[in-house]
Amino acid sequence: MTEIVGLGYLGLYAEKLDDWRTYGTEVLGLQNVSEKIGVESDTVLLRADEQSWRFAIHQGETGGAAYIGWEVANRRALDDLGDRLSAAGVTVEEDQACAQERRVEGLIRCVDPDGHRLEFFYGPHIPKYPFVSPRGVRFVTGDLGLGHVFFFVTDLDAAKEFYLGSLGFRLSDTIEFHGRKVHFLHVNPRHHSLAFVQNEELAPALGHFMLEVDDIDDVGRTLDEVDSRGVTLTETLGRHTNDRAISFFMKNPSGSEVEYGYDGRLVDDTTWRVTNYDATSLWGHHRDRPDTDSES
């Protein structure tokens, strides 16, 4: 079992922060709290729930993931995780300055086999003022954490050893097609908080992150926003085989994709059995570019 209790936050790079200010609020329905928190002008902070922020968009020449934050329950869990990573030969650093910047009580960091910066933290800041979505959207977070992230990795065995071995993520299931096997990992009842597939042409890269809402109509309304604003739709509405989520995929201003969905499956570790699927979707999720993989 892992000390990690959920996906906490995601940092991204983007050339045009104004695009994210509009996209994050008017398309995704997140709340821009940059001015309220008082961050530098080269960063946009977006809120999705009671926590003070969930997404940080930083000025950068290229898009992609700046860091991924994984939450643990408390200081002891953070220390235990750091000790376990160190015993596995992973270089771990405690960074109090970063903890203050992220508005958490404590934080350690390392890199995964592809060099992605991972931050493990406890004690996120909860402000007294409520989350207010500019589109009236409610996101499914809480004990399930913040949706999931999906990565293209250069070495599948190394990724499995690090995340399943060193970090203690648990395998939910796999999907095998086109000669590749996608692995879906969970740390709480959410079907997966992390997924990855080896793809030498695209790796290492963040493929997409997922936001789950609590009303199917919000998926439809967001799809209407995508259409009216000319946002690039990368996969049509569909339902996945393994986590059963109804969702669609779209481009974001950082160059990766967002899966926007509803009704994701929950995992009960006492009864769950790992299975392997031969297709990503029961229906839908059609892509304009069939040669591009974005398994979720």
N, C-alpha and C positions, 0 to 999 in steps of 0.2 A: 504494500500500500504506500502511496506517496503522501508527503506532507502537503502537496499542492491541492487547494480546494477549488480553484477555478481560474479561468482566464480573466485577468484583472483589467488590463488596458493595452492599448496599441499605439505606438508612435510611428508616424509615416513622414516621408519627405514629399514635397511638392514644389514645383517651380512657381505656380500661381496660387497664392493663398486665398485671393479673392474668390477663385473658382470653388475652393473648399468651403468658404464661408456661405456661399449660396447653396452649393450641392449638399453640404452637411445638414443645413437647416431646412431648406425648402423641398429637397427631394427625400433625404433620409428621415427627416423629422427630429434630428438631434438639436440640442439647445447650445448655442454659442455662448460660452461663459468666459471668454478671453478677457473682456473688460472688467467683469465682476471679480475675477481672480487677480487681474492685474499682471498678466504675462507680457513678455517682450513682444514688439510688433512683428517679429519674424516667427511667431508661433500662434496657432489657432487651437483653442481648447474646446472640445465638444462634450456635452454631458448627455447621458442616456437614462439615468435613474438617480437614486438618492446620493450616490457617490459624487464628489465634486467635479470629476471629469472621467471620461473613459477613452477619448481619442485626443492625441496631440499631433497636430500637423505642423511640421517644421519646414522653414524655407530651405530648399535644396535644389541643386542643379538636376538631379535625377530623382525619379520617384522610387517607391519601394519602402520596405520596412526599416525604420530606424531602431526600434527595439520592441520587444514583446514582454509585457508584465504578467507574471503569474502570482496569484495570491496564496499565502499560507495563513494559518489561523492565528499564530501568535509568535512571540520571540523564540520560545523553545523550539517550535516547528521550524523556524528559519535557521536556527543554529544546527538542528539535527540535519536539515537538508544540506546546509553548507558542509557539515562534517562528512556526509555521505558522498557528496560530489568530490570533495578533496580526496577521500579514500579511493575513489574511482580514477584518480589522476587528473581531474578537471581543475583548472585554475579558477579559484573563486576569490572575489574581492568584495569587502564591505564598503559601501559608499554612502556616507551620511549626507554629503552635499547633494548627491542625486536624490536621496530620500526626501530631503527638504524641498527640492524642486518638484518631485512627484507628489508631494503632500501626503506622505506616508510616514509611519513611525520608524520603520527599519527596512533596509534593502541590501541585498547582495546581488552580484552580477557575474555572469560568465558568458561564454559564447558556445554555440552548438557546433556540431561537426562541419557545418557549412559557413560558419563565421557569423551567424545571426546573433545579435546581442540579446541575451535573456536577462530579465530582472525579476528577482523573487522578493516579495515584500509582504509586510503585514501592517495592519492599522491604517487603512485608507481614511481620508478625511470625509466626514459627513457634515455638510453645512446645514444650518437651520432652515434656509429658504428652499422651497420644493423644486423639484424638476418640473419644468413646463415645456412640453414639446410644442414648437410653433405650428405643428400640424395635428396636434392632439393624439399623437401616437404613444402607445405604452409598450415598452420593450420587455421581453422575458429575460430577466437577469437574476438578481438575488442569489440564492444558494447555488444556482446553476452557472453563475459567472456570465461573462460577456460573450455569448455566441461561440464562434470557433474561428480558427485560422487554418488555412490550407497552404502547404508549401511544396514546391518542386525541389527535390533534393538530388544531390550528385551521387550519393552512395546510400542505397537503401539499407544495407546491413549496418552501416555506421549510425544512421538515424534511428534504427530500431534498438541498437545497443544503448544509445544515449537516452532516448526517451522512455523506452520500456524497461531498460536495465537500470541505468544510473538514476534517472528521475522517478521511476516507478509508475509511469502512466500505465493504464490497463487497456488491452486490446478489445475493441468492441466487435469489429468484423473487418472483412476485406472485400474489395471488388476487383476482379481480374478480367481484363479485356485489352485488346490490342497489344498483347504481350507485356503489359504492365500490371502491377498489383498495387492498388491504393490501400493504405492502412489507416484505420479510423481508431482514435484513442480517446479514452475518457478519464476524468479524474473525479467526477461527481455523477449524479444521475443523468445529466445531459448526454445524449448518445455519443457525441464526440466534441471535445474542445480543441482537438488538433487532428489534422489529417495530412498525409504526405504521400508522394509518389515519386519514384525516380524518373527523371526526364533530363537526359544529358543536354538536350537542345535548349531548354528553358531554365535549368537550375544554375545556381541557387537563386530562388526568387519566391516572394510571396505571390501565390496565385490569387487568393481572395480571402476576405473575412466575411463572416455571416452575422447578420442581425436578425433576431427572431422577434416578431410582434405577437400580441395576444388576440388579434382579431383578423380573420381572413380578409375582411373588407379593407383593412389598412394595406394589405398586400396589393389588392386591386387598385386602391386609390394611388398608391405609390407607382404602380405600373402606368397609370394614367399620367402622372407627373413626368415620368420618364419619356413617355410618348410626346407629350405636349412641349417639353423642353428640349427635345432632340438629344437626350442622353443615349449613348450607345448601348443597346440591349444585346448582350452576348449569349444568353440562353433564354428561351421562351419559358413561360410558366409551365411547371411540371411537378411531379411527385417522385421523390427518391425511393429507391428500392429498400435501402437499409435503415435510414433514420425516419423515413416516411414523411419528411417535411415537404410541404407545398411551397414552392419558391420560384424565383427567377433570378437571373444574373445580369449585372450591368457594369460598365466601366466606371471607375472613379477618377478624380483629377490627379491621383498619384500614378495612374497607369495600370494598377492592378484592378481586381474586380470586387464587387460586393454581391453577396447572395442575400436576398431579402425574402424572408420566409415566415411560415406559421406552422404550428402543430408538430414540432420535432418530437421524436420518440425518446422515451426515458429508459434508462438501464437500471435494473435491479441486480446488483452483483451476487446476491444469494442464489439467483435462479438463471442468470444470463448464460447463454451458450454462444461461443464464437462461431460465426458462419462465413461462407464465402459466396459472393454474388457474381453473376456474369454480365450485369448491366447496371448502370448508375441510376436509371429511372424507370418507373413503372409506365409513365407516359410523359410526354412533353420534354422540356429541357433541350429543345433543338437549337443547334448552333449554326450561325451563318458560315463559320469557318470550321468544318468538321475535322481539319487536321490539327486543331488546337485543343489541348486537354485542359479541362478545368473541373476535374472530378471533385466532389465535395463529400 
